[in-house]
Amino acid sequence: MYALAIAFTGYSYVSIADGTSATYRYGLPLGSGLPKPLPNGTLVVYMLAVQWAFIPQNATEIIYVNGHMENISVPQVIGYAQGYNPGLSVPYIKAMPGQPIVIVLYSNNVDHGLYIQLPHGTQNLNIVPGINTYAFFYAPNTPGNYTFHCSEYCGVGHPLMYGYIWVG
């Protein structure tokens, strides 16, 4: 009986750690839901969630050159509506239609969430302090602005914690 429980636990752990049994939707830690290898042209955005703002730290694009993965810095895809003003600025991420996107989320203070409704499905991720959370999705094919916001109440400034993905 114990051997069977150990076998199933071990199998589950290995399949989650290598990403073969996890879906892309739930923002599991360790990047277990990310496709391996990431598609060519994937936009990777590192974003810090703090009370009460999403702050994109940097962005890279993954390009494969002769079979080797290269991370190319693309700072022009991150911006702020009405300029940067800590706590009051609204960040945006510029993406091409259909471009694969990975958002690496991190919180250093309280639980946060990331909720974005896209034409092909909803992303709702929990951001636990001290643990990276990975969101993988494809940008919509329809140009426009797709708003994301915090889905966990994180204090009095919670309604101000949002941003958007600008597809165009």
mmCIF file of the C-alpha atoms, coordinates in Angstrom:
data_MODEL
# 
_entry.id   MODEL 
# 
loop_
_atom_site.group_PDB 
_atom_site.id 
_atom_site.type_symbol 
_atom_site.label_atom_id 
_atom_site.label_alt_id 
_atom_site.label_comp_id 
_atom_site.label_asym_id 
_atom_site.label_entity_id 
_atom_site.label_seq_id 
_atom_site.pdbx_PDB_ins_code 
_atom_site.Cartn_x 
_atom_site.Cartn_y 
_atom_site.Cartn_z 
_atom_site.occupancy 
_atom_site.B_iso_or_equiv 
_atom_site.pdbx_formal_charge 
_atom_site.auth_seq_id 
_atom_site.auth_comp_id 
_atom_site.auth_asym_id 
_atom_site.auth_atom_id 
_atom_site.pdbx_PDB_model_num 
ATOM 1   C CA . MET A 1 1   ? 0.000   0.000  0.000   1.00 0.00 ? 1   MET A CA 1 
ATOM 2   C CA . TYR A 1 2   ? 2.748   2.477  0.952   1.00 0.00 ? 2   TYR A CA 1 
ATOM 3   C CA . ALA A 1 3   ? 4.769   1.524  -2.123  1.00 0.00 ? 3   ALA A CA 1 
ATOM 4   C CA . LEU A 1 4   ? 1.828   2.401  -4.357  1.00 0.00 ? 4   LEU A CA 1 
ATOM 5   C CA . ALA A 1 5   ? 1.379   5.799  -2.675  1.00 0.00 ? 5   ALA A CA 1 
ATOM 6   C CA . ILE A 1 6   ? 5.109   6.527  -3.002  1.00 0.00 ? 6   ILE A CA 1 
ATOM 7   C CA . ALA A 1 7   ? 5.068   5.511  -6.675  1.00 0.00 ? 7   ALA A CA 1 
ATOM 8   C CA . PHE A 1 8   ? 2.127   7.787  -7.528  1.00 0.00 ? 8   PHE A CA 1 
ATOM 9   C CA . THR A 1 9   ? 3.596   10.682 -5.552  1.00 0.00 ? 9   THR A CA 1 
ATOM 10  C CA . GLY A 1 10  ? 6.948   10.291 -7.290  1.00 0.00 ? 10  GLY A CA 1 
ATOM 11  C CA . TYR A 1 11  ? 5.338   10.090 -10.724 1.00 0.00 ? 11  TYR A CA 1 
ATOM 12  C CA . SER A 1 12  ? 3.223   13.187 -10.026 1.00 0.00 ? 12  SER A CA 1 
ATOM 13  C CA . TYR A 1 13  ? 6.226   15.149 -8.766  1.00 0.00 ? 13  TYR A CA 1 
ATOM 14  C CA . VAL A 1 14  ? 8.354   14.279 -11.808 1.00 0.00 ? 14  VAL A CA 1 
ATOM 15  C CA . SER A 1 15  ? 5.567   15.036 -14.303 1.00 0.00 ? 15  SER A CA 1 
ATOM 16  C CA . ILE A 1 16  ? 4.804   18.408 -12.712 1.00 0.00 ? 16  ILE A CA 1 
ATOM 17  C CA . ALA A 1 17  ? 8.492   19.361 -12.430 1.00 0.00 ? 17  ALA A CA 1 
ATOM 18  C CA . ASP A 1 18  ? 9.179   18.612 -16.105 1.00 0.00 ? 18  ASP A CA 1 
ATOM 19  C CA . GLY A 1 19  ? 5.916   20.194 -17.292 1.00 0.00 ? 19  GLY A CA 1 
ATOM 20  C CA . THR A 1 20  ? 4.375   17.149 -18.946 1.00 0.00 ? 20  THR A CA 1 
ATOM 21  C CA . SER A 1 21  ? 1.210   17.043 -16.827 1.00 0.00 ? 21  SER A CA 1 
ATOM 22  C CA . ALA A 1 22  ? 0.639   20.706 -15.986 1.00 0.00 ? 22  ALA A CA 1 
ATOM 23  C CA . THR A 1 23  ? -1.493  23.014 -18.096 1.00 0.00 ? 23  THR A CA 1 
ATOM 24  C CA . TYR A 1 24  ? -0.408  26.491 -19.140 1.00 0.00 ? 24  TYR A CA 1 
ATOM 25  C CA . ARG A 1 25  ? -3.240  28.211 -17.299 1.00 0.00 ? 25  ARG A CA 1 
ATOM 26  C CA . TYR A 1 26  ? -2.596  28.043 -13.591 1.00 0.00 ? 26  TYR A CA 1 
ATOM 27  C CA . GLY A 1 27  ? 0.769   29.752 -13.048 1.00 0.00 ? 27  GLY A CA 1 
ATOM 28  C CA . LEU A 1 28  ? 2.429   26.843 -11.292 1.00 0.00 ? 28  LEU A CA 1 
ATOM 29  C CA . PRO A 1 29  ? 5.806   27.525 -9.679  1.00 0.00 ? 29  PRO A CA 1 
ATOM 30  C CA . LEU A 1 30  ? 9.063   26.246 -11.189 1.00 0.00 ? 30  LEU A CA 1 
ATOM 31  C CA . GLY A 1 31  ? 7.839   26.996 -14.695 1.00 0.00 ? 31  GLY A CA 1 
ATOM 32  C CA . SER A 1 32  ? 6.184   23.588 -14.871 1.00 0.00 ? 32  SER A CA 1 
ATOM 33  C CA . GLY A 1 33  ? 3.428   24.845 -17.162 1.00 0.00 ? 33  GLY A CA 1 
ATOM 34  C CA . LEU A 1 34  ? 5.746   26.360 -19.753 1.00 0.00 ? 34  LEU A CA 1 
ATOM 35  C CA . PRO A 1 35  ? 6.218   24.611 -23.094 1.00 0.00 ? 35  PRO A CA 1 
ATOM 36  C CA . LYS A 1 36  ? 9.677   23.177 -23.570 1.00 0.00 ? 36  LYS A CA 1 
ATOM 37  C CA . PRO A 1 37  ? 11.302  24.614 -25.590 1.00 0.00 ? 37  PRO A CA 1 
ATOM 38  C CA . LEU A 1 38  ? 9.606   27.990 -25.662 1.00 0.00 ? 38  LEU A CA 1 
ATOM 39  C CA . PRO A 1 39  ? 8.350   29.010 -29.117 1.00 0.00 ? 39  PRO A CA 1 
ATOM 40  C CA . ASN A 1 40  ? 10.548  31.228 -31.260 1.00 0.00 ? 40  ASN A CA 1 
ATOM 41  C CA . GLY A 1 41  ? 9.743   34.916 -30.695 1.00 0.00 ? 41  GLY A CA 1 
ATOM 42  C CA . THR A 1 42  ? 8.412   34.424 -27.157 1.00 0.00 ? 42  THR A CA 1 
ATOM 43  C CA . LEU A 1 43  ? 8.213   37.687 -25.244 1.00 0.00 ? 43  LEU A CA 1 
ATOM 44  C CA . VAL A 1 44  ? 9.365   37.179 -21.629 1.00 0.00 ? 44  VAL A CA 1 
ATOM 45  C CA . VAL A 1 45  ? 8.366   39.945 -19.195 1.00 0.00 ? 45  VAL A CA 1 
ATOM 46  C CA . TYR A 1 46  ? 9.578   39.981 -15.595 1.00 0.00 ? 46  TYR A CA 1 
ATOM 47  C CA . MET A 1 47  ? 7.020   41.762 -13.429 1.00 0.00 ? 47  MET A CA 1 
ATOM 48  C CA . LEU A 1 48  ? 7.068   42.679 -9.742  1.00 0.00 ? 48  LEU A CA 1 
ATOM 49  C CA . ALA A 1 49  ? 3.727   42.872 -7.907  1.00 0.00 ? 49  ALA A CA 1 
ATOM 50  C CA . VAL A 1 50  ? 3.807   45.229 -4.921  1.00 0.00 ? 50  VAL A CA 1 
ATOM 51  C CA . GLN A 1 51  ? 1.212   47.101 -2.938  1.00 0.00 ? 51  GLN A CA 1 
ATOM 52  C CA . TRP A 1 52  ? -0.360  48.610 -5.113  1.00 0.00 ? 52  TRP A CA 1 
ATOM 53  C CA . ALA A 1 53  ? 1.132   48.292 -8.542  1.00 0.00 ? 53  ALA A CA 1 
ATOM 54  C CA . PHE A 1 54  ? 2.436   45.930 -11.180 1.00 0.00 ? 54  PHE A CA 1 
ATOM 55  C CA . ILE A 1 55  ? 5.970   47.027 -12.066 1.00 0.00 ? 55  ILE A CA 1 
ATOM 56  C CA . PRO A 1 56  ? 7.520   45.452 -15.187 1.00 0.00 ? 56  PRO A CA 1 
ATOM 57  C CA . GLN A 1 57  ? 11.233  45.032 -14.476 1.00 0.00 ? 57  GLN A CA 1 
ATOM 58  C CA . ASN A 1 58  ? 12.545  44.085 -17.913 1.00 0.00 ? 58  ASN A CA 1 
ATOM 59  C CA . ALA A 1 59  ? 11.625  42.217 -21.079 1.00 0.00 ? 59  ALA A CA 1 
ATOM 60  C CA . THR A 1 60  ? 13.458  39.852 -23.389 1.00 0.00 ? 60  THR A CA 1 
ATOM 61  C CA . GLU A 1 61  ? 12.560  38.056 -26.586 1.00 0.00 ? 61  GLU A CA 1 
ATOM 62  C CA . ILE A 1 62  ? 13.640  34.477 -27.166 1.00 0.00 ? 62  ILE A CA 1 
ATOM 63  C CA . ILE A 1 63  ? 15.207  33.867 -30.565 1.00 0.00 ? 63  ILE A CA 1 
ATOM 64  C CA . TYR A 1 64  ? 16.778  30.619 -31.743 1.00 0.00 ? 64  TYR A CA 1 
ATOM 65  C CA . VAL A 1 65  ? 19.993  31.043 -33.714 1.00 0.00 ? 65  VAL A CA 1 
ATOM 66  C CA . ASN A 1 66  ? 21.533  27.869 -35.153 1.00 0.00 ? 66  ASN A CA 1 
ATOM 67  C CA . GLY A 1 67  ? 19.597  25.794 -32.626 1.00 0.00 ? 67  GLY A CA 1 
ATOM 68  C CA . HIS A 1 68  ? 20.762  27.822 -29.616 1.00 0.00 ? 68  HIS A CA 1 
ATOM 69  C CA . MET A 1 69  ? 18.407  29.959 -27.570 1.00 0.00 ? 69  MET A CA 1 
ATOM 70  C CA . GLU A 1 70  ? 19.273  33.655 -27.300 1.00 0.00 ? 70  GLU A CA 1 
ATOM 71  C CA . ASN A 1 71  ? 17.603  36.167 -24.954 1.00 0.00 ? 71  ASN A CA 1 
ATOM 72  C CA . ILE A 1 72  ? 17.528  39.575 -26.627 1.00 0.00 ? 72  ILE A CA 1 
ATOM 73  C CA . SER A 1 73  ? 16.636  42.582 -24.479 1.00 0.00 ? 73  SER A CA 1 
ATOM 74  C CA . VAL A 1 74  ? 13.577  44.468 -25.776 1.00 0.00 ? 74  VAL A CA 1 
ATOM 75  C CA . PRO A 1 75  ? 12.954  47.365 -23.372 1.00 0.00 ? 75  PRO A CA 1 
ATOM 76  C CA . GLN A 1 76  ? 10.680  49.175 -25.852 1.00 0.00 ? 76  GLN A CA 1 
ATOM 77  C CA . VAL A 1 77  ? 7.805   46.730 -25.172 1.00 0.00 ? 77  VAL A CA 1 
ATOM 78  C CA . ILE A 1 78  ? 7.335   48.044 -21.614 1.00 0.00 ? 78  ILE A CA 1 
ATOM 79  C CA . GLY A 1 79  ? 5.813   51.439 -20.991 1.00 0.00 ? 79  GLY A CA 1 
ATOM 80  C CA . TYR A 1 80  ? 3.575   53.467 -18.720 1.00 0.00 ? 80  TYR A CA 1 
ATOM 81  C CA . ALA A 1 81  ? 0.406   55.342 -19.576 1.00 0.00 ? 81  ALA A CA 1 
ATOM 82  C CA . GLN A 1 82  ? 0.810   59.009 -18.562 1.00 0.00 ? 82  GLN A CA 1 
ATOM 83  C CA . GLY A 1 83  ? 4.506   58.426 -17.726 1.00 0.00 ? 83  GLY A CA 1 
ATOM 84  C CA . TYR A 1 84  ? 6.060   56.658 -14.753 1.00 0.00 ? 84  TYR A CA 1 
ATOM 85  C CA . ASN A 1 85  ? 4.712   57.644 -11.352 1.00 0.00 ? 85  ASN A CA 1 
ATOM 86  C CA . PRO A 1 86  ? 5.300   55.048 -8.593  1.00 0.00 ? 86  PRO A CA 1 
ATOM 87  C CA . GLY A 1 87  ? 2.026   53.721 -7.234  1.00 0.00 ? 87  GLY A CA 1 
ATOM 88  C CA . LEU A 1 88  ? -0.099  55.681 -9.719  1.00 0.00 ? 88  LEU A CA 1 
ATOM 89  C CA . SER A 1 89  ? 1.258   54.694 -13.119 1.00 0.00 ? 89  SER A CA 1 
ATOM 90  C CA . VAL A 1 90  ? -0.437  52.125 -15.336 1.00 0.00 ? 90  VAL A CA 1 
ATOM 91  C CA . PRO A 1 91  ? 2.038   49.763 -17.025 1.00 0.00 ? 91  PRO A CA 1 
ATOM 92  C CA . TYR A 1 92  ? 1.537   48.283 -20.452 1.00 0.00 ? 92  TYR A CA 1 
ATOM 93  C CA . ILE A 1 93  ? 3.218   45.529 -22.421 1.00 0.00 ? 93  ILE A CA 1 
ATOM 94  C CA . LYS A 1 94  ? 3.347   45.862 -26.212 1.00 0.00 ? 94  LYS A CA 1 
ATOM 95  C CA . ALA A 1 95  ? 2.978   42.596 -28.145 1.00 0.00 ? 95  ALA A CA 1 
ATOM 96  C CA . MET A 1 96  ? 2.416   41.541 -31.730 1.00 0.00 ? 96  MET A CA 1 
ATOM 97  C CA . PRO A 1 97  ? -0.810  39.696 -32.606 1.00 0.00 ? 97  PRO A CA 1 
ATOM 98  C CA . GLY A 1 98  ? -0.442  35.968 -31.886 1.00 0.00 ? 98  GLY A CA 1 
ATOM 99  C CA . GLN A 1 99  ? 2.947   36.407 -30.178 1.00 0.00 ? 99  GLN A CA 1 
ATOM 100 C CA . PRO A 1 100 ? 3.667   33.918 -27.373 1.00 0.00 ? 100 PRO A CA 1 
ATOM 101 C CA . ILE A 1 101 ? 4.086   35.692 -24.020 1.00 0.00 ? 101 ILE A CA 1 
ATOM 102 C CA . VAL A 1 102 ? 5.542   34.540 -20.700 1.00 0.00 ? 102 VAL A CA 1 
ATOM 103 C CA . ILE A 1 103 ? 5.042   36.789 -17.698 1.00 0.00 ? 103 ILE A CA 1 
ATOM 104 C CA . VAL A 1 104 ? 7.250   35.907 -14.730 1.00 0.00 ? 104 VAL A CA 1 
ATOM 105 C CA . LEU A 1 105 ? 5.507   37.342 -11.665 1.00 0.00 ? 105 LEU A CA 1 
ATOM 106 C CA . TYR A 1 106 ? 7.060   37.920 -8.257  1.00 0.00 ? 106 TYR A CA 1 
ATOM 107 C CA . SER A 1 107 ? 5.807   39.490 -5.023  1.00 0.00 ? 107 SER A CA 1 
ATOM 108 C CA . ASN A 1 108 ? 7.923   40.489 -2.076  1.00 0.00 ? 108 ASN A CA 1 
ATOM 109 C CA . ASN A 1 109 ? 5.188   41.655 0.309   1.00 0.00 ? 109 ASN A CA 1 
ATOM 110 C CA . VAL A 1 110 ? 1.664   40.109 0.238   1.00 0.00 ? 110 VAL A CA 1 
ATOM 111 C CA . ASP A 1 111 ? -0.427  37.725 -1.864  1.00 0.00 ? 111 ASP A CA 1 
ATOM 112 C CA . HIS A 1 112 ? -1.451  39.189 -5.195  1.00 0.00 ? 112 HIS A CA 1 
ATOM 113 C CA . GLY A 1 113 ? -3.201  37.842 -8.257  1.00 0.00 ? 113 GLY A CA 1 
ATOM 114 C CA . LEU A 1 114 ? -3.112  38.431 -11.980 1.00 0.00 ? 114 LEU A CA 1 
ATOM 115 C CA . TYR A 1 115 ? -6.412  38.232 -13.850 1.00 0.00 ? 115 TYR A CA 1 
ATOM 116 C CA . ILE A 1 116 ? -6.664  38.786 -17.578 1.00 0.00 ? 116 ILE A CA 1 
ATOM 117 C CA . GLN A 1 117 ? -9.530  37.826 -19.828 1.00 0.00 ? 117 GLN A CA 1 
ATOM 118 C CA . LEU A 1 118 ? -8.416  37.006 -23.355 1.00 0.00 ? 118 LEU A CA 1 
ATOM 119 C CA . PRO A 1 119 ? -10.547 35.934 -26.340 1.00 0.00 ? 119 PRO A CA 1 
ATOM 120 C CA . HIS A 1 120 ? -9.188  32.372 -26.100 1.00 0.00 ? 120 HIS A CA 1 
ATOM 121 C CA . GLY A 1 121 ? -9.547  32.017 -22.312 1.00 0.00 ? 121 GLY A CA 1 
ATOM 122 C CA . THR A 1 122 ? -9.085  33.565 -18.917 1.00 0.00 ? 122 THR A CA 1 
ATOM 123 C CA . GLN A 1 123 ? -5.828  33.651 -16.965 1.00 0.00 ? 123 GLN A CA 1 
ATOM 124 C CA . ASN A 1 124 ? -6.187  33.890 -13.190 1.00 0.00 ? 124 ASN A CA 1 
ATOM 125 C CA . LEU A 1 125 ? -2.945  33.383 -11.299 1.00 0.00 ? 125 LEU A CA 1 
ATOM 126 C CA . ASN A 1 126 ? -1.993  33.560 -7.648  1.00 0.00 ? 126 ASN A CA 1 
ATOM 127 C CA . ILE A 1 127 ? 1.235   35.378 -6.824  1.00 0.00 ? 127 ILE A CA 1 
ATOM 128 C CA . VAL A 1 128 ? 2.631   34.129 -3.524  1.00 0.00 ? 128 VAL A CA 1 
ATOM 129 C CA . PRO A 1 129 ? 5.430   36.141 -1.873  1.00 0.00 ? 129 PRO A CA 1 
ATOM 130 C CA . GLY A 1 130 ? 8.874   34.694 -2.513  1.00 0.00 ? 130 GLY A CA 1 
ATOM 131 C CA . ILE A 1 131 ? 7.844   32.298 -5.304  1.00 0.00 ? 131 ILE A CA 1 
ATOM 132 C CA . ASN A 1 132 ? 8.006   32.997 -9.043  1.00 0.00 ? 132 ASN A CA 1 
ATOM 133 C CA . THR A 1 133 ? 4.724   32.433 -10.867 1.00 0.00 ? 133 THR A CA 1 
ATOM 134 C CA . TYR A 1 134 ? 4.743   31.868 -14.621 1.00 0.00 ? 134 TYR A CA 1 
ATOM 135 C CA . ALA A 1 135 ? 1.938   32.817 -17.000 1.00 0.00 ? 135 ALA A CA 1 
ATOM 136 C CA . PHE A 1 136 ? 2.126   31.566 -20.580 1.00 0.00 ? 136 PHE A CA 1 
ATOM 137 C CA . PHE A 1 137 ? -0.344  32.554 -23.280 1.00 0.00 ? 137 PHE A CA 1 
ATOM 138 C CA . TYR A 1 138 ? -0.545  33.780 -26.845 1.00 0.00 ? 138 TYR A CA 1 
ATOM 139 C CA . ALA A 1 139 ? -1.415  37.403 -27.509 1.00 0.00 ? 139 ALA A CA 1 
ATOM 140 C CA . PRO A 1 140 ? -4.832  37.742 -29.149 1.00 0.00 ? 140 PRO A CA 1 
ATOM 141 C CA . ASN A 1 141 ? -4.911  38.002 -32.934 1.00 0.00 ? 141 ASN A CA 1 
ATOM 142 C CA . THR A 1 142 ? -7.246  40.996 -32.666 1.00 0.00 ? 142 THR A CA 1 
ATOM 143 C CA . PRO A 1 143 ? -5.400  44.285 -32.045 1.00 0.00 ? 143 PRO A CA 1 
ATOM 144 C CA . GLY A 1 144 ? -6.485  46.205 -28.956 1.00 0.00 ? 144 GLY A CA 1 
ATOM 145 C CA . ASN A 1 145 ? -5.875  46.687 -25.252 1.00 0.00 ? 145 ASN A CA 1 
ATOM 146 C CA . TYR A 1 146 ? -6.431  43.776 -22.875 1.00 0.00 ? 146 TYR A CA 1 
ATOM 147 C CA . THR A 1 147 ? -6.557  44.847 -19.234 1.00 0.00 ? 147 THR A CA 1 
ATOM 148 C CA . PHE A 1 148 ? -5.081  42.772 -16.420 1.00 0.00 ? 148 PHE A CA 1 
ATOM 149 C CA . HIS A 1 149 ? -5.642  43.491 -12.751 1.00 0.00 ? 149 HIS A CA 1 
ATOM 150 C CA . CYS A 1 150 ? -4.943  42.130 -9.281  1.00 0.00 ? 150 CYS A CA 1 
ATOM 151 C CA . SER A 1 151 ? -7.458  39.469 -8.292  1.00 0.00 ? 151 SER A CA 1 
ATOM 152 C CA . GLU A 1 152 ? -6.455  39.161 -4.611  1.00 0.00 ? 152 GLU A CA 1 
ATOM 153 C CA . TYR A 1 153 ? -7.410  41.929 -2.216  1.00 0.00 ? 153 TYR A CA 1 
ATOM 154 C CA . CYS A 1 154 ? -4.060  43.379 -1.172  1.00 0.00 ? 154 CYS A CA 1 
ATOM 155 C CA . GLY A 1 155 ? -5.008  46.535 0.745   1.00 0.00 ? 155 GLY A CA 1 
ATOM 156 C CA . VAL A 1 156 ? -6.596  49.938 0.304   1.00 0.00 ? 156 VAL A CA 1 
ATOM 157 C CA . GLY A 1 157 ? -4.915  50.659 -3.054  1.00 0.00 ? 157 GLY A CA 1 
ATOM 158 C CA . HIS A 1 158 ? -6.068  47.365 -4.588  1.00 0.00 ? 158 HIS A CA 1 
ATOM 159 C CA . PRO A 1 159 ? -8.432  48.961 -7.178  1.00 0.00 ? 159 PRO A CA 1 
ATOM 160 C CA . LEU A 1 160 ? -5.482  50.927 -8.624  1.00 0.00 ? 160 LEU A CA 1 
ATOM 161 C CA . MET A 1 161 ? -3.466  47.761 -9.336  1.00 0.00 ? 161 MET A CA 1 
ATOM 162 C CA . TYR A 1 162 ? -3.922  47.119 -13.036 1.00 0.00 ? 162 TYR A CA 1 
ATOM 163 C CA . GLY A 1 163 ? -2.231  47.375 -16.406 1.00 0.00 ? 163 GLY A CA 1 
ATOM 164 C CA . TYR A 1 164 ? -2.796  46.227 -19.941 1.00 0.00 ? 164 TYR A CA 1 
ATOM 165 C CA . ILE A 1 165 ? -1.386  44.297 -22.836 1.00 0.00 ? 165 ILE A CA 1 
ATOM 166 C CA . TRP A 1 166 ? -1.352  46.418 -25.961 1.00 0.00 ? 166 TRP A CA 1 
ATOM 167 C CA . VAL A 1 167 ? -1.660  44.209 -29.030 1.00 0.00 ? 167 VAL A CA 1 
ATOM 168 C CA . GLY A 1 168 ? -0.978  45.955 -32.302 1.00 0.00 ? 168 GLY A CA 1 
# 
